[in-house]
Amino acid sequence: MVVEGHETDKSIEIWKVKKLIKGLDAARGNGTSMISLIMPPRDQVSRVAKMLGDEYGTASNIKSRVNRQSVLAAITSAQQRLKLYSRVPPNGLVLYTGTVVTDDGKEKKVTFDFEPFRPINASLYLCDNKFHTEALSELLESDDRFGFIVMDGNGTLYGTLSGSSREVVYKFSVDLPKKHGRGGQSALRFARLRMEKRHNYLRKAAELATHFFINPATNQPNVVGLILAGSADFKTELGKSEMFDQRLQAKIIKSVDVSYGGESGFNQAIEMSVEVLSEVKFVQEKKLLGKYFEEISQDTGKYVLGVQDTMAALEMGAVHTLIVWENLDVRRYELKNSATGETVVKYLNGGQEADQSNFVDEATCGELDVVDRVLLLEWFAENYQQYGCKLEFVTNRSQEGALAPLQIPTSLCEGPFFYFMQFLFLKFESPSSLIKAPTRRQFYRT
């Protein structure tokens, strides 16, 4: 349970950073009033404080009064926030501060400072009209990266798997001569030509493996593990061949037999390597959504979907695992009736937020005042533990994740099943106390 809790916390931190990056990238300011400051572990707060002092002196000479005041205000804000830290946290320190222009053209001062969820090795100070988030993006992409070589008699595919991201790096096809008993006196020559082409094929596959999986800057593998897959003996011959780079041979963690070549073989190789890739989020996501679809297909009743049914199950304490799309665009509104004083909670997407009827009480026609408005994902991240459940974020990058939205008939996109992919719930306790979701057969008949 401790490990599960740690992984859940890590997933939440990753989601928070992704959300922050999205907001920072969209922010713009007037002049150079936005500061991006990143301090790696073991950096000195005193060094950066002195540097900011020097920058303040330099900025005082800016000719434009408006720009000068904005820059000085941003530097002052950074200095004040830095005073809260006696030393740089173990994973480093990230600070963004400055004056941004809102959608309605007004200026707003913002400051974000936090310790990353893993060590950040970048060192950065920039004063610009935008925030620089490249180092944060690299932090998210630094999950373990595995290499795949899918090889058969028709060609070879090179692919990588990192976190939830599967990528085909390169593939090529070959036309090798088949074995046959014809040829008479030329049989030996045909056999020799066949072996020569086979040898050349292995050589090309080995050379390309070095090209794609060895970092030329460090002369070291750029993957933490290598999986060889194929439907014939080529993968075995490649792994044992002297032509295959010894640095890559040391990284081979599994060899699997697949029924196909190309991308179909790549997908099958990933599924057959679950044991060694168990820590890769892509595989975890496939297993999680696979279990969800299994519950639906078996009509076990151990699942619900949609905001209202899921929240009802949460309130009953019946939820084991809450599965949410990481880009869910739904907000939780706490609304108060100005006439009666009663408070209600509503969950609205972007289109529903624009509909003013959602802010009027149907019974009294009284206006509903907004007491609190928060992104539902943020509310889950802060409150899921109170309901004794696990929180899992999923993407649409796995085969299951990409398939899920397609399960919804277009005519139902505005109906109660709008959140089929965006908001899923899976439980493993007794189904008797739950509001039962429709089966896949019922779903299509709706």
N, C-alpha and C positions, 0 to 999 in steps of 0.2 A: 504493500500500500504506500509505503514511503516513496518507492521508485515511481509509482503511478502518479502520486501527487507532485513529485519533482518534474515529471514529464509534462503534466498538465500546466504547471506554473510556467515552464519554459515555453510551451505553446502559446500561452497567454501573453508572455513577454514579447515573443516574436510577432504576434498579431498587433500588439500595441505599437511596436516599432514600425511595422508596415503601415499602420494607420497614420502614425506621426509623419512618416516620409511622404505619404500622399498629401497631407495637409501642408507640409513645409514646401514641397515642390510647387504647389499651387499658389503660394504666397508671393506677393510682389510688393516692392516699396518704392518710394520716390528717392532718387539719388542713391547714395551708398550707405544706407542707414540700417542694414541688416547684417549682423555679425554671426559667423559660423566659427565655433571654437571647439576643437577636439584635442583632448590631452590623453596620451596613452598611459598605461600603467607605469609606475615608477617615475613619472614626470614630477616636477616640482611646482607646487602652487605658487611659491614665491617667485619663480622664474616668469611664470605667465602674468602674475600681478605686476611685476616690473615692466614686462613687455606692454601691457595694457596702459600703464602710466606713460610710457614713451609714445604710444600711439595717440594718447589723449593730447599730448603736447604737439604732435605733428598735425592732428586734426584741427587744432585751434587756429591753424593758418589757412584753412579752407576759405576761399573768398566768398562763396555763396553763403549768405547768412542762414537760409533755411536748411541747406544741406549740412552746414557746419553744426547747427544745433541738433539736427537729427543724429548725426554721427556721434557727437559728444554725449548725447543722451543714451545711445546704444552702448557706448564704451562704459559709461557710468553704471548702467544696468548690469553689464557683465562684471564689472569690478565688485559691485554690491553682492551679486549672487555668488561670486567666487569666495567672498569672505565667509560664506557658510561652510566652507570646506577647509579643514586644517591640513588635509593631505588628499592626494588623488586616490579615489577608490581603487580596489584591486583590479577591476576590469576597465579602468579608465574613466574619463568624464567627458560628457557631450553637453555642449551649451549652445543654444540658439536664442538670440535676443535681437530686438529691433522694432522699428515702426513699419507696419504693413498697411496696405490700402485694402479696405473691405470691398465687398461687391457693390455696396451703395456709394462708394467713393470716399468714405470717411477713413481717417487714420486711426490705427489701433496699436498700442504697445503690447508686444507679446514676449514671453520668456519661457523657454523650456530647458531644463537641466536634469540629467539623469545619468545613472551608471548603467552601461550596456549589460545585456544578459550574458555576454561572453567577452573576453578581452579584446579590445580594439587597438590595433597597432598603428593606426594613422595618427599623424600630428598635423593639425590644421588651424590656421587663423586667416579668415578672409572677411573683408568688409565690402559688401556688394549690394546690388538692388534685388538680390534673391538669396535664399539659403542654399548651401551646398550640402547635398545628402549622399554623395557618391560613396563615402566611407561607410555610411550606415547600410546602404544597399549591398556593398561587398560583405558586410558583416552577416547579412541574411543569407548570402550565397555561399558562405563558407562551410556548409554542411558537408559531411563526408561524400566524396565523389567516387563512384564505382565505374569501371570500364567494362564494356561487353564486346566480345568478338564473336559474331555468329557466322559460321563458315560451313559451306557444303560444296558439292560439285558444281553448283551453278553460280556461286559468287560469295562475297564476304561483306558483312555489315559491321561497322564500328559505331558503338553507341555509348552514352553515359547516362547514369542515374544519380541525381543529387537531390536529396530531400524529396519534394513532390515533382521534380522536373525530370522528364525523360527526353533525351535528345538523340536523334540520329546524326552522327558526326559525318559519316561518309559511307558510301557503299559502291561496289562495282561488281560487274558480272563477268563470267568466263565461259568459254565453250571448250570443254575438255573432251578429247576423244574417248569413246567407250571401249570397254574390253570386247574382243571378238576373236573367234577361232579361225577367221579367214586369213588369207595372205600367202599361204604356201611358203615359198622360199623367202618372202618378204615379211613373214610373221615377226621375226626378231627385230627387224627395222621398225615395224609398226609399234611393237612393244617399247622399243627404245625411245621413239618419238613421244609415245604416251607418257612415259616416265619423265622425259625431259620437260614436257609441258606441265606436268604435275609439280615437278621440282620448281619450275619458274613461278607457278601459281603460289606455292608456299613461300618462296622468296619475296614475292611482291606483298603478300599478306603480312609477312614479318616486318618488312621495311615500313609499310604503312602503319603498323602497330606502334613502331618506334616513333614515327612522325606524329601520331595523334596522342600518344600516351606518355611521352617523355617531354618534360619541359626543357626547351633548349637553354633557358637562362640559368637553370640550376643543374641540368643534366640528371635530374631525378624524375621518377614517375609522378605524373600529376593526378593519379588516382590512388585511393587507399587500398583498393582491391581490384582484381581482374577476374571476370567470369568468361570461360570459353564455352561456346555452345555450337551445336551442329548435329546433322543427321547422319553423318558418315564418320570415317576415321580421320578426317582432315584436322579437326580440333586437337586430337591426341597427337598427331604428327607435328602440328605447329608448336604445341607446348613443349615437346621433347626435342625439337629441331635445334641444331647449333646456330641456325640463322635467326632464331628468335632471341631478342635481347634478354640477356641474363637478368637485367634489372626488372624486366617485366615478368620473367619466369618466377622471380621471388614474390611477385604480387598475385600470382594465381591462387585464388581461394576456392574455386569450384569449377568443375567441368560437367556440363549437363547435355543430355541427349534431347533434342527437340525434333518435332515432326515436320517443321517447316524451316525455310530460310527467310531472309529478308526481315521486314518489320514484324510479320506474324511470329517468326522465330524469336525475335527480340522480346516481344511481349511474353511469349511462353517461357523464355529463359528467365525473365524477371520473376514470374510466378513460381518457377521451379527453384529459384534461389532465395526463397523467402527466409529460410533458416539463417543464412549468412547475412541477409540484408534486413534482418528483423528490426534493426534500429533506424532504418531509412523510412522517413515519413511517407514516401510514396507507397511503400508496401503496407505500412500500417493503415493508411487511408483505404487501400483496396480491401484489406481484411475487414475493416470497420464497416464500410458501405456494403461489402459482400454479405456480412452478417445481417445488416438491416434488410437487404433485399431478400435474404433467405427467410426472415421472419414474415415478410409480406407474402412471399410465394407459398409458404406453408400455412398462412392464415392463423398464426398462433395467438393473435390478439395482444402480443407483447410489444406493441408499437403504437404510437399515435403520430400525427403530423398536423401541421397548421398551428398558428400562434395560440388560439384560444384553447384547443384541446391539450396542447403541450403545457401551457401555463397551469391549466387545471390539474394535470398530472403532477406537475412540480409542487403545487400547493398541497396535494395529498401525500407528498413524500414518496411517490411511486417511481420516480425516475432513477434509473441506474446510470445511463449515459445520455448526455445531451449533445446532439450533433448539429453544428451550425455552420453554414457557409460563411467563409471568412469575409466576404464582401456584402453581407446582408445589409440592405438599405431600409431598415425599419427602426422607428424611434418609439420609445416608451414615454407616453404623456401621462402625467398626473394632473387631472383637471378638477377644479372646484366650482360647484354651482354657486354663483354669486347670490342667488335668492335663498336657497335652502341650506347652504353651507356643506352639502354632501360632496364627498370626493370620489371620483371614478378614475380608473386607469384604462387607457386605450393604447393600442399598438397600431401605428400608422406608417404606411410607406410614403414615398415622395408624392405620388398622385393624390393620396388620401389627405395629406397635409394641406394641399391646396384647396380642398373641399371644405368650405366654412361650416357646412351642416354637421361635420364631425365635432364642432366646438359649440354645439347647441344641444341642450337637454331636450330629448324627444317628449318627455312627459310634461314638463313645465314651460318649454320653449325659452327657458332662461339661458343666458350666456354662460359658457364654461370658461373660467379663467385658467390660464396655464400656471400651475404651481411648480412643475418640474418637467424638463424635456431632456432626454438623454438617449443616445444611440443604444439600441437594445443589446448590441454586442458588448458595449461597455458595462451595461447593467448586469449582464450575465457574468462578465469577468470579475465584477466586484461582489456578486451575491450568490454564485452557484454553490459555494461551499455550505451555505445556510440550508440548502435543500438536500445535502448529503449525496450529491451526484458528481460524476465526472463530466468535464466540459471538453469537447473535441471540436477543433476547427478543421474543415475540409475545403478543398479547392475543386475546380472543375478540370484539373489537369490529368487526373487519373482516368482510366477508361470508364470506371464506374461513376466517378464524379461528373464526367462530361456527358454520360448517358442519362443521368438522373433528370435534368431539365426536359429531356425529350420525352419523358414518360407522360408529360402533361399535354392533353389535347389543346390545341390553340384556343378553342372556344371556352375553355375553362380558365384561361390565364387571369381573368378578372374575378374568378370565383373563389370559393373557400380553399381550393387546393393550390393557390398561387405560390405558396411557400414550400411546395413539395421538395424541391432541392434546397431552397434557401433556408429552410428551417425544419430539421428532422429530429425525431426523438426515438430512442431505442431503449427498452428496458428488459429485464430478465426475471422480474418477480412475477407473482400471480397476476394474471390479466383481469381477474374478476372485478377489480375496483376501478378499471379504466374505461374511458370513453373509447370505444373501438373504432379504429380507422377502417375505411373500406379496403377490401382486398383489391388486387390488381385487376381481377375480372370485373368487380363492381365499379372500379375506378373508370374503366373504359366504357362501361354502360351508362355512366352518369350523364 
